[in-house]
Every structure is written in structure tokens, then in C-alpha cells.
Amino acid sequence: MAMKRRWILCLGFLFLGLVVCSPEKEKASGSLPPPKSDLSQLKAGFPIRGRIIFQSDMDGDNEIYILTANEVCKLTDNSWSDEYPRWSPDGTKIAFSANPKGNFDVFIMNADATGLSQITSSLNNEGEPAWFPDGSALAFTEETKSLLGKEEGLRTIDLKTKNIRTLIPDFKRSHGLSDFSPSEPLAAFTGHRFIGWDVFILDLRDGQYRALTEGGKSCRARFSKDGRRLAYVSSRADGKGDIWSMNPDGSGDIRLTERNETYDYFPAWAPDGDHIVFCSSTQNSPKQGRWSLFILKVGTGRIMPLFSSSARDLFPDWH
């Protein structure tokens, strides 16, 4: 996979607090559209630090980008689709899915886009990776054929031995989109009901799971960095999608975004636990329309625009 070793297409972006792209790499060929955000207001309203990775098709196909203190940098640059990036627990590596040979497989690269390694290699689509808290393994969603069409299930792979196993053998319907608690032996995932999808919690000690939501209108749960809260998506309030938060046992459920005109999806927690980055659009599919990145201050409900390329900016992850 001929991935460029240099980070290219950098532009000034005053937002966080950590510079990653080096000055000599800023002037590669091409340019990105300017962020459509009031950056002075953003910096004043959200004094936060870190790095956000996300996927965008602003150059015509899905590539992985990173937001830092002063720049937006393009980490991958090729003719296929690079999707769903996730930081390793220590912030040194990025797992993602890509389809250079047609079907999607899971890959890992260093945070500077070097050291590319292919992790899975079956003929099925495999993606949506999630790191185990100690960084020793990944969970991912595998798409397989069934009598009714296609099904999805969660697999895990040990990064040292490359052994693959099924994470939840007795969950008989489609499920995926896992995330692991950094503080307890728990995993959150999205499972298919007879109608719709709900958020589930899995106890890794005994393999038991239970639904945290009901009604088939919730998905995509992510643990906060201390493991005390889950952010997730639900359409039960406005029929479109909002960011909600609850405790890992399902209690303390709170609606965080109340924007009835938009679809608010794909939340990821900031390291400080006080902010969430998410994606928003007036379209109901990540394959359509324009999706942009926003930041939510959890305690106040204040929402600020973060980045928009006028394309589809999706699946952020914050370290």
C-alpha cells in the first residue's frame, strides 16, 4: 500500500494546543478549503488541548486528517477509501479501515502516518476498529453473508499473535461499533433489534450483555476517558439524531444536543471529559450531503462549529 510518508496539505488552524505537523511539511502541492468557523470565538470559548483525527472526502475520496493547534493535515493520500480512524490508548498509533484491494481491511499506522501495517486480510469487509485499553488487541466489525443477505459481528485480533476470535458468540443478530471502558472490564456496542438498533453493554469477565436503551433508536456509544460516562446517539427525541449521555449501567440519561433541524452523530470525548466532538448534517446519511465537525461543552450544552470542508467530515476521535 503506497501511502505517502509525509503529511501534506497543511493549513493554519488556531484551535487546540499541540503542534504536530512540522513546518517543512506545510508547503506540499495542493491546498485545503479554509475552515468555516469563527476560530477566535472557538479558542476563547473552548480552551482545550489535544489532537482530533477524522475522515473526509474533501479531495474526492475518503482520507484521514488530523486537527492540531495550528494546522489541518492530511495523513493518507491515495486512490482508495481510508475510514474510521481510532487513536491507540497511548496516542502513538492510529487504527483505521481501508479498501486498496476492493474489500475493507483493518490497518494500523503511526501517528505521523509512517509504519503502515495491515492487520486483517479476509475477503469480508472488516472495519470500525476499537482498541483494547492496554493496546494489545483490536476489536472490529466483520461483514459476512447470510441467508437473509449480510450480517455484521464483532471480532477481536491479538496484535502480537494475530489470533482472531468472535467477541460475543451468543449474540445472534447483527452487531458492531464497539468501544472499551478504560477503567472497567466493559465494552459498549450497537446491536440490532427486530426493529432498529440499541446500545448494549458487555461484561468482559463473563461474556454477559444487556441492552442499555430500548425502542430501536440508539447507537454508537463511546466511553469517556475516565470510563464514567457513555456518549451515544439517539433519534427518539426528534426523529433525526441527537447526542445523549448516560452512565455505563444505563442510569443518568441526558440529552446533550437539542437541534431538531439536524442529524447529530458520531460523538467522541475530549481528554478533559468536559467536551465532545461530533458530526452534524441536515442529511440523514453519512454518504450524502455535507457533514461538519462541532464541539459540545457537556456542562452547559453550548455548541460551537469546529471544522467544515463543505464535504463529508466524519468519525472524529480525540486524544
C-alpha positions, 0 to 999 in steps of 0.5 A, spaced: 500 500 500 503 506 497 501 511 502 505 517 502 510 518 508 509 525 509 503 529 511 501 534 506 496 539 505 497 543 511 493 549 513 493 554 519 488 552 524 488 556 531 484 551 535 487 546 540 494 546 543 499 541 540 503 542 534 504 536 530 505 537 523 512 540 522 513 546 518 517 543 512 511 539 511 506 545 510 508 547 503 506 540 499 502 541 492 495 542 493 491 546 498 485 545 503 478 549 503 479 554 509 475 552 515 468 555 516 468 557 523 469 563 527 476 560 530 477 566 535 470 565 538 472 557 538 479 558 542 476 563 547 470 559 548 473 552 548 480 552 551 482 545 550 488 541 548 489 535 544 489 532 537 482 530 533 483 525 527 477 524 522 475 522 515 473 526 509 472 526 502 474 533 501 479 531 495 474 526 492 475 520 496 475 518 503 482 520 507 484 521 514 486 528 517 488 530 523 486 537 527 492 540 531 493 547 534 495 550 528 494 546 522 489 541 518 493 535 515 492 530 511 495 523 513 493 518 507 493 520 500 491 515 495 486 512 490 482 508 495 477 509 501 481 510 508 475 510 514 474 510 521 480 512 524 481 510 532 487 513 536 491 507 540 490 508 548 497 511 548 496 516 542 502 513 538 498 509 533 492 510 529 487 504 527 483 505 521 479 501 515 481 501 508 479 498 501 486 498 496 484 491 494 476 492 493 474 489 500 475 493 507 481 491 511 483 493 518 490 497 518 494 500 523 499 506 522 503 511 526 501 517 528 505 521 523 502 516 518 509 512 517 509 504 519 503 502 515 501 495 517 495 491 515 492 487 520 486 483 517 486 480 510 479 476 509 475 477 503 469 480 508 469 487 509 472 488 516 472 495 519 470 500 525 476 498 529 476 499 537 482 498 541 483 494 547 485 499 553 492 496 554 493 496 546 494 489 545 488 487 541 483 490 536 476 489 536 472 490 529 466 489 525 466 483 520 461 483 514 459 476 512 453 473 508 447 470 510 441 467 508 437 473 509 443 477 505 449 480 510 450 480 517 455 484 521 459 481 528 464 483 532 471 480 532 477 481 536 485 480 533 491 479 538 496 484 535 502 480 537 499 473 535 494 475 530 489 470 533 482 472 531 476 470 535 468 472 535 467 477 541 460 475 543 458 468 540 451 468 543 449 474 540 445 472 534 443 478 530 447 483 527 452 487 531 458 492 531 461 499 533 464 497 539 468 501 544 472 499 551 471 502 558 478 504 560 477 503 567 472 497 567 472 490 564 466 493 559 465 494 552 459 498 549 456 496 542 450 497 537 446 491 536 440 490 532 433 489 534 427 486 530 426 493 529 432 498 529 438 498 533 440 499 541 446 500 545 448 494 549 453 493 554 458 487 555 461 484 561 468 482 559 469 477 565 463 473 563 461 474 556 454 477 559 450 483 555 444 487 556 441 492 552 442 499 555 436 503 551 430 500 548 425 502 542 430 501 536 433 508 536 440 508 539 447 507 537 454 508 537 456 509 544 463 511 546 466 511 553 469 517 556 476 517 558 475 516 565 470 510 563 464 514 567 460 516 562 457 513 555 456 518 549 451 515 544 446 517 539 439 517 539 433 519 534 427 518 539 427 525 541 426 528 534 426 523 529 433 525 526 439 524 531 441 527 537 447 526 542 445 523 549 449 521 555 448 516 560 452 512 565 455 505 563 449 501 567 444 505 563 442 510 569 443 518 568 440 519 561 441 526 558 440 529 552 446 533 550 444 536 543 437 539 542 437 541 534 431 538 531 433 541 524 439 536 524 442 529 524 447 529 530 452 523 530 458 520 531 460 523 538 467 522 541 470 525 548 475 530 549 481 528 554 478 533 559 471 529 559 468 536 559 467 536 551 465 532 545 466 532 538 461 530 533 458 530 526 452 534 524 448 534 517 441 536 515 442 529 511 440 523 514 446 519 511 453 519 512 454 518 504 450 524 502 450 531 503 455 535 507 457 533 514 461 538 519 465 537 525 462 541 532 464 541 539 459 540 545 461 543 552 457 537 556 456 542 562 452 547 559 450 544 552 453 550 548 455 548 541 460 551 537 462 549 529 469 546 529 471 544 522 467 544 515 470 542 508 463 543 505 464 535 504 463 529 508 467 530 515 466 524 519 468 519 525 472 524 529 476 521 535 480 525 540 486 524 544 
